[in-house]
Amino acid sequence: MSKRFYITTAIDYLNGEPHLGHAYEKIVADVIARFRRSSGVETFFLTGLDEHGQKVQQAAAAKGQETQTYCDELAVLWQSLTVKLELSNDDFIRTTQDRHKRFVQAVLSKLHAEGQIYKKLYEGFYSTKEETFLTEKDRLPDGSFPAMYGEVTKLQEENYYFRLNVHQQWLVEYIEKTPGFVEPDYRRNEVLGFLKNNELEDLCISRPVSRLNWGIPLPFDTGFVTYVWFDALSNYTSVPASAGDPVLQTFSNATNSNPLSLWPADIHVIGKDILKFHAVYWPIMLRAAGLPLPGKVLVHGWWQKDGEKMSKSTGNVVDPIKVIEEWGVDAFRFYVVRELDIGPDGNWTDAGFKSRYSAELANGLGNLVNRSLSMLKRYRNGVVPPRSDELSAEAEKVIADTRSLLEANRLQAALQSIWSLITRANQYVDQTAPFKLAKDPGKAARLDEVLYNLAEICRILGVLLWPFLPKTACNIYSQLALTDSPDQNKTATWGGLSAGHMIGNPAPLFPRKDT
Ligand code: ME8
């Protein structure tokens, strides 16, 4: 059993409906997973839902529903999104599943038995609205607490704490000597800055049942449930453990006739707001449990809509399902990855979306494939002419560049590289003017060359585009009447189309829309 390439996304709070930000993150992870698989690497892609904690309990209460019923109903919508987005995830974790709860309790028991979790009395201020403890530092200059905390009460409460502080120096050194652990670099610097300028406090990992009962009971004290972040982060390991991963055997008695070797994860894809949880708490939790650390935390930025934060109250939330219903899943996948590099914040505008659809998909890719195959059909009855290598070197360069960009998770740049080939091939049509060549029987050999080069570029584009636009890639392959799938990156090499092969019927990939 060899270890698979293991990639995860954040698990979304089940306290509302999915929006653009959630969908973007999952697509980023999916493109990476598909590329790895297409390169022959055995891959496991995990996504799912974070179902415990105050936020979810409150959302259920607001609907007057039993919390578990609320979760079960809403989870159907979220799981259906994975299908609509064409995600190739291998599993879908819900933190209310038994496999997950068992694992979290096993970790807690071990840490508690080793003295890494201890009980302490807390005296201080507490905001019920934000479900958080406050300190003197949180006060405004006039002595009051900011309005966002609502009513702040004095609280005396016993809780369980996880020893974070003792690992602080180790973590600084680890991040310093492991440059790729957090990417992009400026996020890594942010973590190092935080760790060097603040002393870590031990992490409160429990909530008394009297205040919150929607959580995993502490195995050593049923008067408490587990703090939602301790619970949620563990999903990355609870799934491999339940699949019989040998690295996680200490925490699992799962028996699996076909065990998977997944841990450590290769990439955790997350948004910038949850960096501290993934680059500070999570590595320390793993170290405390005696487990290896993940390879990389890949941090993306946040989407806004028309320059403003998306929010339900403003009513400006981009609904991925609506966009997909109107424009198709690949148009959505293309726009989000092409528009926003992994790192900075992005801005969705409907005009920007339509403009990329029209320029890059309909007029760029769609037009190239449609006119290339239509001309082959018209001038050669759809029969591929003898091989010609006129564009071979240019195509091979794009193939190599795209591969190395994808290996570095530079998805936006990889799409730009692919589009440079599309632009080149469209220019080639204009320069060689096959419609003129077709009128002159003396130019038949030249027309053959041009038609071969165009058809072969279309085939190669199918393979290169597959991780990003799987439906479109398959569509190109089926218009070329190729019976294999475009999901093998090694087939992106010049000369795959054989002379004499008969293509199928061309049809527009991205219908033009009059908007
Ligand atoms: O944080 N643009 O869940 P969540 C881009 N359950 N990404 C966005 C975004 C936006 N506008 N809004 C949210 C949680 N996200 C926890 C995670 S992981 C062990 C637990 C991203 O539903 C956000 O950054 O609030 C996060 O990565 C993911 O969506 C889930 O956010």
Residues whose N, C-alpha, C, O or C-beta is under 5 A from the ligand:
A	BS01	ME8	A10 I11 D12 Y13 G21 H22 D50 A232 L233 I270 G271 K272 D273 I274 G301 W302 W303
